[in-house]
Amino acid sequence: MPHIPFLSPEAPYAALAVALCLPVIYGSLKPLRRSLINTGIFFVACLLGDLVAGLISSGITLKAAAGWLRQMAVFGEGLAVLRFFGLALFNVALPRIHVPISGILADILVIVSYIGWAFFRLNLAGVELSHLVTTSAIITAVLAISMQDTLGNLLGGLALQMDNSLEIGDWIRIDDLSGRVTDIQWRYTALLTRNGEKVVVPNSQLMKGRYYILCDKHQEHPAWRRSLDFNVDLAVPPGRVIQLVESDIAAATIAHVAGTPAPRCVLLDFGPGYAHYALRYWLLDPLPDDPTDSEVRVHILATLQRNGIRLATDDHIIHLVEEGAEHKQEVQDREMNRRLQAIEAIELFACLSDAEKQHLADHLTNAPFAKGDVMTRQGAVAHWLYIIVDGEAEAWWQPPNGERRLLETRGPGSVFGEIGLMTGAPRRATVIATSDVQAYRLDKEGFQEIIEQRPELADSLSGILQRRLERFDELERGYRATRDDDARRIPGSAAIGRKIREFFGLH
């Protein structure tokens, strides 16, 4: 490259290197643009210093000063070139060819190149390196003693990134502190907690102490096991509690709850009058830990209440005989009115007398469902129906060898399962709660006495059930690909009446 007047021989090469690196890194490293501009200004300042040194070097009195100015200017030009080249190599070129390198290691290599460039320029300037090395060794020893914590943090940060024991994006817990790793610097590792707080943890503390990585993405099933405790009365068989809770949580649709491994309910201990259980499930994302725990607890409570199981609590007896009796009666009357209103809204029971409706209301049981619960499953045999009082649910139909399809949405006043109650037929659809649902359940036993006293109800109810079956068939037929599926014939009201009589043992 030709020599440029008044500039050092190194200046044209430095300018060419900057001209090649700057366009590459300026377009790719947008967050570092301000730093790149500052480095560019520093490089231009060094070139001006180089030019000034060339202009004044002709003077005898300023010749020594011009020499030192040129040495400093060339040294600064080299630092700028090394910075640009390091960014182009470690931040642009290597990531594009999928060769990862930690930020701390890249910084160390750039610093080593700075030091090497400094020694090289000092050697050219005539400085005796042996004395400099001896002096620098003493200075290094003094600095190492006085900066033990800083060096420990530096080496700790380098070790964390070199062995990949901790990565940006990991969730970790240190004692009572937990958060997501957002940055690993020379001195510290930054965590962002669930409260939005940025916590700075010295790297030496991470290397010396113990920390836990939650939902480790390198595991086969990256999840975090959670444990929720609850107590149930000793009168309830433990096997029943475990089966109900496990099946409900496994079937329910709950965000961030893993299907594999499956939730497990275990009996942990016995207390005074209660059995102590724990539901253990696997959480996929550590961020919504408390909200997910809350939603799982809602499902546990709903499935226990739906099956007539109360959580074990301390009983306190307060003797308020008259007021207590009146209040209890008022609550019972209000609940009975609510049940009668639910019975009145059902077409199936419109032909019943008031006394018969009262009989059914007495046999209704409370059946709450949490959002995401499976209320009925297609193909299951269950001899009861549900009356939705509050909330919404969706009915899904699964065709043979096909994807499930949404049939309809049901809200307050809706009833489902009446065909299973009256004929014992399997469920025609899977019903899933799309919100928290308050419902009543009527079992076969609650209707047995009425239909035994009035066998003619089998004939009057058969027409209503036939229309219900036709409605199901209409919804399903809309999803069928061919007319061949229409070959399935809906039984007539007489046939349905015979099924009702057979199911309830009428002659």
N, C-alpha and C positions, 0 to 999 in steps of 0.2 A: 504494500500500500504506500503511495507517495507521501512524502513528508509534508505536513502543513506548516507554514511559517508561524513562528512564535509559540507553537504547541509542542508538547513532548511527543516522542515517537509512540508512546502508548495510547495517547488520546484518540487517534482515529480508530484503533481497534476497539477501544472502550465504547466509543460512540456507535460503531457498527453493531456491537453486541447488544447494547441497549435498544437500538432501532429494531433488531430482530426479536428480542424478548418482549418488549413493551406491548406491541399489538396483540400478542398471544395471550398474555396474562391480563391485560386491561379488559378485554372482552369477556373472559371467562370468570374472573374473580371480582364480581361487582361489589361485594361487601368491603373489599380491600382497596377500592379506587382512591379513597382519600389518602391512604398510606402510600399508594403507588405515586400519586401526584407529589406528595412530600419528598419521596425518594428521588423522583425526577427533578424536582427543584434543587435538591442537594447535589445531584449529578451536574446540573447546569452550573451551579455555583462553583463546583470543583473545576469545571472546564474554564470558567472565567478566571479562577485563581491560576490555573495553568497558563492561560493566555497572558495574564498580568505578569507572571514570573518570566515568561519569554520576552515581554516588552522591556522589563527593567533589568534583564540580565546583562545588557550591554554596558551598563554603568559599573565602574570599578568599585565604588563605595557600596553599592547595593547588590553586588554579585553574590555574596554569601547569603544575604536575606532571600534573594531570588531563588537560590538553590534549595533552601529549606521550604520555601513556599511551594516550589514545584514538587518536592518530595511529598508534602502534605496533600497537594492537589491530586497527584497521581494515586496516592494511597486512598483518598476519598473516592476517586473514580473507580478504583478496583472494588471498594466496598459496595458501591451501588450496583456494579455489574454482577457481583456475587449474589446480592440480594435478588436481583431480577432473574438471574439464572436459577437460583434455588427455588423461587416461586414457580418458574416455568417447568422445572423438573418435577418437584415434589407435589405441587398443587394442581398441575394441568396434565403433564405428559404421563406420569405414572398412573394416576387415576383412570386415564383414558384407555390404558392397556391393562387395567384391572390388576395393578400391583399395589396393594395397600401398604402404607407406611404411616406410622404414628406421627402426630404433629410434633411431639416433644423430640423424637428422634430426628426429624427433619430440621428442627431448630438447632439441635446439637451439631449436626453435620455442617450447617451453614456457619455456626459460630466457630467450629474448628477451621473451616476454610478462611474465615476472617483472621484467626490467629496465625494460620500458615502464611497468608498474604502479608501480615504485619512483619513476621520474622523475615520473609523474603525481601521486603523493602528495606528493612533495617540492615540486612546483610549487604544489599547493594549500596546502602549509604555508608558502609564502612564500620558499622557497629560490631564489636567483638561479641559474638553470640554466646561464647562459653561463659563470660562474666554475666551476661544477661540471663542465661539459664540458671546459673547459681543463685543470682539475686531473686529471680522469679520463683525458684523452688522454696526459698525462705519465705517469700511473701505468700506463696500458696499454702505453706504449712500454717502460717499465722492466720490466714483467712479461713482455712479448714477448721481450726480450733474455735475461732470466734463465730463461725457460721454453721455450726453443726446442725441446727434445726432446719436452716434453709437448704443445706445440702441433702439432709434427710428427706425433705419434701420433694426436692428435685429428683433424687434417685428413686423415691417412691412413685412419683408420677411416671417416670420412665419405665419402671418395672410393671406398673399397672397396664400401660399400653403395650409393652413388649410381650407379656405373657397372656394378654387378652382375658385376664381374670375379671376385669371390670370394663364395660363398654358404655359409650354414650347411648342413652335410652333404657338402660337397665334400671329396674326398681330395686333398691337396697334398703335394709333396715339395720341401723346401728343403735343398739340399746333401745330407747324409746323413740328414736327418730327414724322416720322412713320417708323416702322421696325418690324421684326419678333423676338419674344422672344426666345433667345437661351439658357439662363441660369438664374436661380433665386438663388442667394447666400445669405449669411447672411447680407451682407452690401448693395448689389446692385442687380439690374436686368439688364441683358445684352441684347441689341437689335442689330440686324444686319440689316442695312438699304439697300435700293436698290442699293446704290452706293458702297456696300461692306464695309461700315464703321461700326465698332463695337462701339456702344454708351453705356456708363455705366450710368444708372439712379439710384440714391439713392432710396431705398425702401420707406423711409419716404416721399419722394416727390410723389410717386405713391399713398400713403395712404392719403396724405393731399389734393392733387389736383385731377383733372378730367382727365381720359384717355378713349379713345374709342377703343373697340375691333372690328376689321373689319372681316367680314365673320365668325361670331361666330358659331362654329361647333355645339353648343347646340341648335341652332334655327332649325325650321322646314325646312327652305330653307336657308342654310348658304351662303349668297351672300352679296355683297356690291353694293348699288345703285350708279350709276354714272350718271351725267347729262352733256350733250353736247349741247351747244347753237349754233343756226344759224339763219340767217335773210333771209327772202324771200320777194319779191315784193308784195305790197298790192293788186295788180291786180289778183294774184293767189288765188283762193278760199281756205281758211284754211282747210276745210274738205278734199279737194283733197290732200294737202300737208301731212296732218296727216295720211290719209289712205295709201298713197304711201310709206311714210317712215316707218310706223309701219309694213306694210305687207312685205316690202323688208328685214328689219332687222330680222323679225321673221322667214322668210323663208331661209335666207342666213346661210351658215355654217361658223361661226366665232368662233375661239377658245376662251374659257374662258367666253363666253357670255351665260348666263342661258336662257333656254327656258321657265322656270317657276320661278318666275313671268314673264309674257311676257313684251317685251319692250313697252313703251308708249311714244307717241309724244304729247306734249301739247303746246298750244299757250299761251305764258307768257305775252306779252306786245305788244304795238304798238309804232313805232318810226316814224320819218319823212320819209315817203315813204316806209316803210317796216314793216313787222310783225315779231316779235321776237319769235322763237320757241325753244323748248328744247326737245331733245330725252333722255329719262331716261331708262337705261337698267341696268341689274344686273350682276355684275362681280363675277365670281366664285373664282378667285385667285387674291389677291391684288398685287402680285409681278409684273405681266406685265400690270400695269394699263395704263401707257402712250402708249405702243404699241397697246393695245386693243382699247383704245380711238381713236388712229390714224386709225386703220383698220375700226372701225365703221364710222368715219368721211368719209373715202374713199367710203364706201357704200352709205352714205347719199348723197354725191356729185354725185356719179354715177347715182343713181336712179332719182335725180332731173334733171340732164342733159339729161338722157335718155327720160324723159318726157317733155323736152323743158322748164324746169324751171331753171332760173338763180338765184344764190344767190344775195341778195341785196348788192350792193357796192356803194361807192360814185362815181358819174360820174364827170369826168374832161374833159371839151371841149377844145381842142387845135386846133387853126386854122392854119393848114398846108394844104391848099386846094389842090394844084397840087400834091405834094408828097403824101399826104394822099390818094387822089383818085387813084393814080398809084399803091400805095402799096395795097390798098383795092382790086383793080382789079387783081393784081398779086396773092393775097391770094385766091380770088375767082376762078381764072383760075387753080391754083394748086389743090384746093379742087375738082373742076369739073373733072380734069384729073384723080384724085384718084378715084372718083365715077365711071367714065367711065371704068377704069381698073377693078373695082370690078364687073361691069355689064358684061364686056366682058368675064370674067372668068366663068360665069354661063351658063351651057349647056341649061337651060330652055329658055334663051333669045338669043340664038345663031341665031335664024331665024329672029330676028328683024332687021329692017333697022337702019342705023346710027341715023336718026332723031328720031326714036322710042326709041333707047337706050339713046339718049340725053334727051328725055322726061322723061324716068324713072330716069335718074341721077338727074334731077331737082327735082324729088319727093322723093328722098332718104333723110332720116333724121338721124342725128347722134344718136347712141344708145350705149353708153358705159356701161359696166358691171364690177363690182368689183369681185375679186376672191371670190367664194362661192355663188354668186348670182344665183337664179333660173331664167334662161332666158325664158324658156317655161315650162309648166306643162302638163303632160300627161292627156288627157281628156278635157283640156280647149279648148274653141272655140275662136280663134283669127284670124282675116282676114289680116294677114301680115306675111312677111318673114324677116329673118335676114341674112345678109351677113357678115361673120367674116373677118375683115381686119387684125387684129393682136390679138394674144393670142390663147388660147385653151379652149375647152369645152368638156364635156362628155355627151353622150346620154344614159339615163337609161330607161329601160322598166320594168313596174310593171305588172306581170301576175296576173290574178284573184286569190285571196287567196294565194299568194305566195310572196317570197322576190323579191325585185327589182334586176334587172340584168343589167350589163354594156353592151350596144350594141356596141358602137364605140366611138372613140375620134376624135374630129373635130378641125382643125386648120385654119390658114389663107386661104382664098379662098373658104371655105366651106359655104354652104347655107342650111338653114333648115326652115321649116314652109311653103314651097312652095305649099304643098298639101292644107293646110288651106287657103292660099292666093287664089288659083285657084278654089277650090271646096267648101270651107267653112267647110270641115271635121274637127273633133276634132284632137288635137295634138296626135301623135302616141307615143311620148316619152317625158320624162322630161329631159331638157338640163340644165346642171349646169356648170357655169364658173369655170375652174380649175386654172385660172390665170386672171389677169386684161385683159379684152377683149374690143377691139375697133371694133364696128360693125355699119352697116347701116341697117335701117329698111325701108321696102317698104310696104305701105298700099294698100288695095284694090283700093282706089280712084286713086292711081297713075297709075294703070294698066287699069282702067275702060275705059278711052278714047281710048286707043290703041286697045283694043279688040272690042270695039263698031265699030271702023272704019274698022277693019279687023276681022270679025267673023270667018273666016277660020282658024285663029290661034288656035281656040279651038281644032280642029282636029289634028293639027301638034304638039301641046303641050301635047295632051293626051298620046301619045306614051312615051314621056319622063317621065311623071308622073306615067305611068304604070310600067316602069322599076324601078322607085323610090319605088313604093309600093312593088314590088317583092323583092327589096333589103331589105326593112324593114321586110317582111315576112320571108326571108331567115335568117336574124339575130335573129328574135324571135323564129323561128322553132328550132334553135339550142339549145334552153333552154326548149323546151316542153318535158314533160315526156312521152306522148303517142301520137300515130298517130291520135287519135281522134280529136286533135286540128287542124289538117291539113284540116278539113272539111270546114274551112272558105275560100271562093274562092276569089281570087283577081279579081276585075272587069276588063273587057277588055278595050282597048283604046276607042272603040265606046261608051261604057257606061260612061267612064270618060269624054269624049268629051261632052256628053249630060249634065253631072253634071256641067261642066264649063259653058255651055250655060245657064243653068238654074240659076246658081249662079250670073252671070253677067247680067241676064235678056235679053239674046239674043233670037231671034226668027228664 
